[in-house]
């Protein structure tokens, strides 16, 4: 039982749950720049993420060259079209979605896995993908901090990682995980954008929580697109 020395107040706890509930994957941005001090706080939050074996595998590249941003957008658009074709009957529906804001946002950052990860065995001997999970934690930290700052953030994963790695001169073994669009927004979506657009909906709790073992009568996983 805590002695209270490190407890948070009810208002502080409520703020944490509020920012989790109101975090959104943003696609619509306004053009004004983000204050450098805010960007530094977002990076601070990302770098305080947990990592398996304390390996801290995240690396961030801030894109400030306009020509490079345009090349990245071309990669995203190329994959957007390929993804649409792969979706079959939902191709037209997908093409109507706004899936990125690379040319619209104030800041574009790339979150990547470092090279030389094979040296890190602690926590990864049987689950080597935990380096990727650690980077995802860093992105989530940045995402929540951005929402608390009133800044939008969108995670773009529609790109060929090998082509983006080459474009950004990444060393062998390093791998891009996400293009992060960061910037001011006119408003945050009241619900996740893909819910608003009818693409999908959040699963109920009884679909994601089991007890002791995977139940034989569990509902099948919904069709993926």
N, C-alpha and C positions, 0 to 999 in steps of 0.2 A: 504494500500500500504506500503510495507516495506521501511524503511528509508535507507536500505543498510547495516546497522551495522552487521547483521547476514547473509548476502548473501554469497553464494558460487560463486567462479569464474566459468567461462564457462568450463575451464579444469577440475575443481573439479566435476561439474555436469556431464560432459561427462564421467568421471571415474566411477561415480555411475551407470550410465546407461550401461556402458560397462561391469562392473562386473555382473550386472543383466543378460545381454544378454549372457555372456560367462560362467555363472555358469553351471556346469554339474554334473549329478549324476554319480560318477565315480565307475568303477568296476575293473580297471586294475591299479596296483600300483607297484612301485619299492621298494626295501627293506630298503633303508637308513632311519635312524631315523629322526624324526621331532624335531627341536630345542625346548627346554622347553619354551623359551621365546615366541615362536610362539604359542605353545599350550595355554599358559597363555593369550595371546591376543585373541585367538579364544574363550576361556571361558569368557573373559571379554565381548566380543561382544554378546555372547549368553545371558549373565546375564543382558545386557542392553535392552533386548527385552521388548516390551509392554506386559502387562498382565491385564486381566480383574479384576477390583477391586484392582489392585496392589498386587495380591495374590502371584505372582512369584512361580507358582506351579512346575517349572522345577527342576529336580535333575539329576545329572550326575554321572555315575560310570565309572572310568577309569579302564580298564581291563589290568592288568600287569602280571597275572599268565597264563603261556602258557597252562597248563592243562585245566584251566577254559575256555580259548579261544577255545580250541579244543572241549570242551563239548558244547559251544555255537554254534560252526560250525555244530556239529552233529544235534542240534535242527533245525538250518536253513535248513540243507539238508533234514531232515525228512519232514519239511513243504514244501520244494521245490517240492518233489515228490508228496505230497498230492495235492498241487496246480496244478501241471501238470495234474493229474488225473481229477481234477475238471474242467479243461479247455476243456475237450472233444476233438473236432476235431483239436484244436490247441495244443494238448499235446506235440507232437513231436517238433513242432516249438518252444514251450516254453523251452523244455529241452535242446535245442541248445543254448539258451541265457545264457550269464554269468550274474547272478543276484546278486552276492555278491563277496566281496574280503576279507572276514573275516580272512583267513589264509595268505593273501598276503600283507596286509597293515601294516604300522609301528605301528599304534595306533588303538585300538578298544575301543570305549566309548559307554555307554548305556544312552540314554536320557529317563527319566521316569517322571511320575506324582507322586507327593508327596502323603503321606497318610493324613488323616484328612481333605480332601477337602470339606466335607459336612459343615464345619463351615463357609465357605466363601459363602455368599449369594449375595453380591454386584455384579451385572451384570450377575448372574447365576440363579436367581430364576426361570425364564422361559427358560433359555438356559444353563443348567448345563454343556453342552459340551464345554463351553468357556474356561474351564481349559485346555482341550486338544488343543484348538486353540492357547492358550497362549504358550504352549510348542512348537507347530509348529512354532510360531514366533521366539522363541529362537533358534530352529534348523536352521531356515532360516538365522538368523543373523550370526550364526556360519558358515554356508555354504558360504555366501557372503564374509565374512572375510577370509575364507580359500582360496577362489578363488583369492581374492586380494593379498594374500600371496604367490600364486603359489602352493598351497597345494590342493590335491584332497580330496573330501569327498563324500562318498556314503551312502545313507539312505537305510538300510535294514529293511523291515517290514515283511519278510517271517519267522515267528517263532510263536510258541504258547506262548502268553504272560504269562499264568499261569505257564508253565514249566520254562520259563526264570526267572520269579519272584522268584520261588522256588530256582532255581540254584543260584541266587544272594542274597538270604536271605532277600528279601524285606519284610517290615512289611505289615500286613493286610491293604488293602486300597490303597497301592502304586501299580503302574502298569507301566511296561516298554512300551515305545512308539516306540523306534527306536534303532537299533544297528547302530552306526555310524562308518564307516571305514574311517580312516584318514591317509593320507600319501602322499609322493612324487609320481609323475606320470611322465612317459616319455613324454606324451603330453596330452592335453585336447582334448576331442572329438570335431570335428568341428561343429557337431550338436548333439542333444540328442541321446544317444546310441540306444534307442528304435526306433527312426526315422531311424537311419542308418541301423538298422537290419530289417526294414520293419514291425515292430510290430504295429506302429501307427504313426499319424502325428498331428501337432499342429492345433487346430481348427482356422478358420478365425475369425476375430474380430466380423463380423456380426452374428456369432453363439453364442457369449457370452455376447453381450451388447444389452439390450432392453431399451425402454423409457416408463416410467410411468407405464406400466403393461406388463405382459407376453403376447406376441402376440398370437392370435388364430392360425395364420398360421406359427408359428415357426417350423423350421425343427425338427423332432424327435431327441432325444438324440441318438448318435451312439451306436451300440451294444457294450456292455462292456465284457471284458474277464478277 
